[in-house]
Amino acid sequence: MSKKSLEVLTESMFYVLMALLKEEMCGTEIAGYVEKKSNKRIKIGPGTLYTILAKFEEEEIIEETSVVGRKRTYRITDKGIGIYIEELERLKLCVLDGESEAVESEKIISNKFL
């Protein structure tokens, strides 16, 4: 995974990092956390999840902390925390820009989303 591909995280990548901010987790726990946190809006399948985990591990965004049988547990690294914070700030700016434009163009009638 090149630096360029980390400039913007996918939604699934963002939620994987969010899960690992909470505590060390295995893949099944991460998938469960993401589904619960997103009110079942995001469901990460095993193929997607383990591809993300492998890429994150390769880039030292996460690290494996234990292996028991087939169960592998991961934690976020300082580099991963930095990437999460950068993405969180980017998303906040996107929301602010979107809200500002909606208000300026008077396209939103109520404050339902603001």
GROMACS elastic network, one bead per residue, 0.5 to 0.9 nm:
[ bonds ]
;  ai    aj funct       b0    kb
    1     4     6  0.81419   500
    1     5     6  0.63967   500
    1     6     6  0.75679   500
    1    55     6  0.59886   500
    1    56     6  0.79011   500
    1    58     6  0.75273   500
    1    59     6  0.66435   500
    2     5     6  0.54260   500
    2     6     6  0.69016   500
    2    59     6  0.81483   500
    3     6     6  0.52710   500
    3     7     6  0.68882   500
    3    59     6  0.88221   500
    4     7     6  0.55780   500
    4     8     6  0.83923   500
    5     8     6  0.67323   500
    5     9     6  0.77081   500
    6     9     6  0.58869   500
    6    83     6  0.78863   500
    7    83     6  0.85739   500
    7    86     6  0.87949   500
    7    87     6  0.79782   500
    8    87     6  0.67711   500
    8    90     6  0.84540   500
    9    12     6  0.78923   500
    9    13     6  0.57298   500
    9    14     6  0.59219   500
    9    83     6  0.88393   500
    9    84     6  0.87282   500
    9    87     6  0.69316   500
   10    13     6  0.51186   500
   10    14     6  0.62178   500
   10    15     6  0.87030   500
   11    14     6  0.51260   500
   11    15     6  0.62970   500
   11    16     6  0.86820   500
   11    42     6  0.84880   500
   12    15     6  0.52056   500
   12    16     6  0.61812   500
   12    17     6  0.87666   500
   12    34     6  0.82382   500
   12    42     6  0.75289   500
   12    43     6  0.85148   500
   12    44     6  0.69382   500
   12    48     6  0.83472   500
   12    49     6  0.80390   500
   12    52     6  0.83120   500
   13    16     6  0.51094   500
   13    17     6  0.64002   500
   13    18     6  0.86282   500
   13    49     6  0.84828   500
   13    52     6  0.65771   500
   13    53     6  0.87890   500
   13    56     6  0.88902   500
   14    17     6  0.53377   500
   14    18     6  0.62253   500
   14    19     6  0.87769   500
   14    84     6  0.68486   500
   14    87     6  0.76544   500
   14    88     6  0.84922   500
   15    19     6  0.61048   500
   15    20     6  0.86456   500
   15    30     6  0.86400   500
   15    33     6  0.86421   500
   15    34     6  0.59947   500
   15    37     6  0.86129   500
   15    38     6  0.87252   500
   15    42     6  0.89092   500
   16    19     6  0.51636   500
   16    20     6  0.64636   500
   16    21     6  0.88434   500
   16    30     6  0.64392   500
   16    31     6  0.78955   500
   16    33     6  0.86240   500
   16    34     6  0.70013   500
   16    49     6  0.81389   500
   16    52     6  0.82002   500
   16    53     6  0.83375   500
   17    20     6  0.51330   500
   17    21     6  0.62907   500
   17    61     6  0.87276   500
   17    62     6  0.83955   500
   17    76     6  0.69359   500
   17    80     6  0.72399   500
   17    81     6  0.77781   500
   17    83     6  0.88691   500
   17    84     6  0.65400   500
   18    21     6  0.51739   500
   18    22     6  0.69824   500
   18    34     6  0.83314   500
   18    84     6  0.74856   500
   19    22     6  0.55733   500
   19    23     6  0.71528   500
   19    24     6  0.84061   500
   19    25     6  0.78275   500
   19    29     6  0.86139   500
   19    30     6  0.59294   500
   19    31     6  0.86857   500
   19    33     6  0.62579   500
   19    34     6  0.67944   500
   19    37     6  0.88222   500
   20    23     6  0.52583   500
   20    24     6  0.57731   500
   20    25     6  0.65380   500
   20    30     6  0.74867   500
   20    62     6  0.84653   500
   20    74     6  0.75114   500
   20    75     6  0.57551   500
   20    76     6  0.56108   500
   21    24     6  0.79190   500
   21    75     6  0.78341   500
   21    76     6  0.65124   500
   21    81     6  0.75600   500
   22    25     6  0.87763   500
   23    74     6  0.88282   500
   23    75     6  0.69564   500
   23    76     6  0.84689   500
   24    65     6  0.80176   500
   24    73     6  0.64246   500
   24    74     6  0.54310   500
   24    76     6  0.76497   500
   25    28     6  0.79764   500
   25    29     6  0.56706   500
   25    30     6  0.60791   500
   25    72     6  0.82341   500
   25    73     6  0.51867   500
   25    74     6  0.55226   500
   25    75     6  0.68436   500
   26    29     6  0.53098   500
   26    30     6  0.62218   500
   26    31     6  0.87814   500
   26    71     6  0.65776   500
   26    72     6  0.54821   500
   26    74     6  0.60728   500
   26    75     6  0.89791   500
   27    30     6  0.50395   500
   27    31     6  0.62061   500
   27    32     6  0.86025   500
   27    46     6  0.80723   500
   27    49     6  0.71657   500
   27    50     6  0.74129   500
   27    53     6  0.82647   500
   27    71     6  0.79240   500
   27    72     6  0.72357   500
   27    73     6  0.72734   500
   27    74     6  0.81680   500
   28    31     6  0.52021   500
   28    32     6  0.62095   500
   28    33     6  0.86070   500
   28    46     6  0.84835   500
   28    71     6  0.88559   500
   29    32     6  0.50679   500
   29    33     6  0.60474   500
   29    34     6  0.86034   500
   30    33     6  0.50761   500
   30    34     6  0.61722   500
   30    35     6  0.86265   500
   30    44     6  0.89947   500
   30    49     6  0.85490   500
   31    34     6  0.52340   500
   31    35     6  0.62399   500
   31    36     6  0.86353   500
   31    43     6  0.70485   500
   31    44     6  0.58953   500
   31    45     6  0.76870   500
   31    46     6  0.83121   500
   31    49     6  0.75114   500
   32    35     6  0.52197   500
   32    36     6  0.61096   500
   32    37     6  0.84547   500
   32    43     6  0.83891   500
   32    44     6  0.87961   500
   33    36     6  0.51634   500
   33    37     6  0.58429   500
   33    38     6  0.83763   500
   34    37     6  0.51512   500
   34    38     6  0.59833   500
   34    39     6  0.84033   500
   34    40     6  0.79122   500
   34    41     6  0.88720   500
   34    42     6  0.66475   500
   34    43     6  0.70734   500
   34    44     6  0.76452   500
   35    38     6  0.53678   500
   35    39     6  0.60948   500
   35    41     6  0.67416   500
   35    42     6  0.54935   500
   35    43     6  0.54319   500
   35    44     6  0.76714   500
   36    39     6  0.51005   500
   36    40     6  0.58874   500
   36    41     6  0.86318   500
   36    42     6  0.86389   500
   37    40     6  0.75622   500
   37    41     6  0.87726   500
   37    42     6  0.87052   500
   38    41     6  0.52491   500
   38    42     6  0.59213   500
   38    43     6  0.86543   500
   39    42     6  0.76717   500
   40    43     6  0.64676   500
   44    47     6  0.82076   500
   44    48     6  0.62741   500
   44    49     6  0.59845   500
   45    48     6  0.55036   500
   45    49     6  0.60521   500
   45    50     6  0.85829   500
   46    49     6  0.50187   500
   46    50     6  0.58952   500
   46    51     6  0.82803   500
   47    50     6  0.55256   500
   47    51     6  0.61091   500
   47    52     6  0.86509   500
   48    51     6  0.51986   500
   48    52     6  0.62180   500
   48    53     6  0.86594   500
   49    52     6  0.51901   500
   49    53     6  0.61600   500
   49    54     6  0.86214   500
   50    54     6  0.59773   500
   50    55     6  0.84746   500
   51    54     6  0.52098   500
   51    55     6  0.62145   500
   51    56     6  0.85572   500
   52    55     6  0.51761   500
   52    56     6  0.59950   500
   52    57     6  0.84349   500
   53    56     6  0.50851   500
   53    57     6  0.59657   500
   53    58     6  0.84742   500
   53    62     6  0.76475   500
   53    74     6  0.85839   500
   54    57     6  0.51093   500
   54    58     6  0.60779   500
   54    59     6  0.86682   500
   55    58     6  0.50488   500
   55    59     6  0.62713   500
   55    60     6  0.85662   500
   55    61     6  0.84915   500
   56    59     6  0.51751   500
   56    60     6  0.60608   500
   56    62     6  0.56190   500
   56    63     6  0.80861   500
   56    80     6  0.82393   500
   57    61     6  0.58651   500
   57    62     6  0.50274   500
   57    63     6  0.55519   500
   57    64     6  0.75029   500
   57    74     6  0.88564   500
   58    61     6  0.76924   500
   58    62     6  0.83373   500
   58    63     6  0.87530   500
   59    62     6  0.78090   500
   60    63     6  0.63969   500
   60    76     6  0.86848   500
   60    77     6  0.69977   500
   60    79     6  0.71241   500
   60    80     6  0.74812   500
   61    75     6  0.88209   500
   61    76     6  0.61941   500
   61    77     6  0.54727   500
   61    78     6  0.75457   500
   61    79     6  0.54895   500
   61    81     6  0.78505   500
   61    83     6  0.80145   500
   62    74     6  0.64658   500
   62    75     6  0.55031   500
   62    77     6  0.51608   500
   62    78     6  0.86317   500
   62    79     6  0.81581   500
   62    80     6  0.62701   500
   63    73     6  0.84578   500
   63    74     6  0.54521   500
   63    75     6  0.55490   500
   63    76     6  0.64617   500
   63    77     6  0.67371   500
   64    67     6  0.78227   500
   64    72     6  0.67789   500
   64    73     6  0.56824   500
   64    75     6  0.65286   500
   65    72     6  0.75345   500
   65    73     6  0.55096   500
   65    74     6  0.53999   500
   65    75     6  0.67336   500
   66    71     6  0.80633   500
   66    72     6  0.57497   500
   66    73     6  0.52323   500
   66    74     6  0.73682   500
   67    70     6  0.68472   500
   67    71     6  0.56452   500
   67    73     6  0.64814   500
   68    71     6  0.51832   500
   68    72     6  0.65631   500
   68    73     6  0.85953   500
   69    72     6  0.80057   500
   76    79     6  0.79627   500
   76    80     6  0.56008   500
   76    81     6  0.66738   500
   77    81     6  0.62980   500
   77    82     6  0.86729   500
   78    81     6  0.50418   500
   78    82     6  0.62912   500
   78    83     6  0.87213   500
   79    82     6  0.51234   500
   79    83     6  0.63187   500
   79    84     6  0.86844   500
   80    83     6  0.50563   500
   80    84     6  0.61153   500
   80    85     6  0.86201   500
   81    84     6  0.50242   500
   81    85     6  0.61743   500
   81    86     6  0.86158   500
   82    85     6  0.51724   500
   82    86     6  0.61843   500
   82    87     6  0.86379   500
   83    86     6  0.51229   500
   83    87     6  0.61877   500
   83    88     6  0.85570   500
   84    87     6  0.51951   500
   84    88     6  0.60819   500
   84    89     6  0.86555   500
   85    89     6  0.61833   500
   85    90     6  0.85875   500
   86    89     6  0.52089   500
   86    90     6  0.62227   500
   86    91     6  0.87113   500
   87    91     6  0.61240   500
   87    92     6  0.85571   500
   88    91     6  0.51663   500
   88    92     6  0.62024   500
   88    93     6  0.87454   500
   89    92     6  0.50628   500
   89    93     6  0.63258   500
   89    94     6  0.87110   500
   90    93     6  0.52294   500
   90    94     6  0.63429   500
   90    95     6  0.88520   500
   91    95     6  0.62902   500
   91    96     6  0.86512   500
   92    95     6  0.51660   500
   92    96     6  0.62172   500
   92    97     6  0.86195   500
   93    96     6  0.50179   500
   93    97     6  0.60404   500
   93    98     6  0.84584   500
   94    97     6  0.51480   500
   94    98     6  0.60875   500
   94    99     6  0.85890   500
   95    98     6  0.50176   500
   95    99     6  0.60306   500
   95   100     6  0.84071   500
   96    99     6  0.51757   500
   96   100     6  0.59796   500
   96   101     6  0.85193   500
   97   100     6  0.51241   500
   97   101     6  0.61227   500
   97   102     6  0.85810   500
   98   101     6  0.52148   500
   98   102     6  0.61330   500
   98   103     6  0.86530   500
   99   102     6  0.51077   500
   99   103     6  0.61956   500
   99   104     6  0.85415   500
   99   113     6  0.82720   500
   99   114     6  0.68326   500
  100   103     6  0.52719   500
  100   104     6  0.60796   500
  100   105     6  0.85713   500
  101   104     6  0.50303   500
  101   105     6  0.59836   500
  101   106     6  0.82956   500
  101   107     6  0.86520   500
  102   105     6  0.53077   500
  102   106     6  0.59204   500
  102   107     6  0.54647   500
  102   108     6  0.59396   500
  103   107     6  0.67625   500
  103   108     6  0.65437   500
  103   109     6  0.88790   500
  104   107     6  0.80097   500
  105   108     6  0.81165   500
  106   109     6  0.69767   500
  108   111     6  0.72544   500
  108   112     6  0.84139   500
  108   113     6  0.84425   500
  109   112     6  0.84611   500
  110   113     6  0.77974   500
  110   114     6  0.83392   500
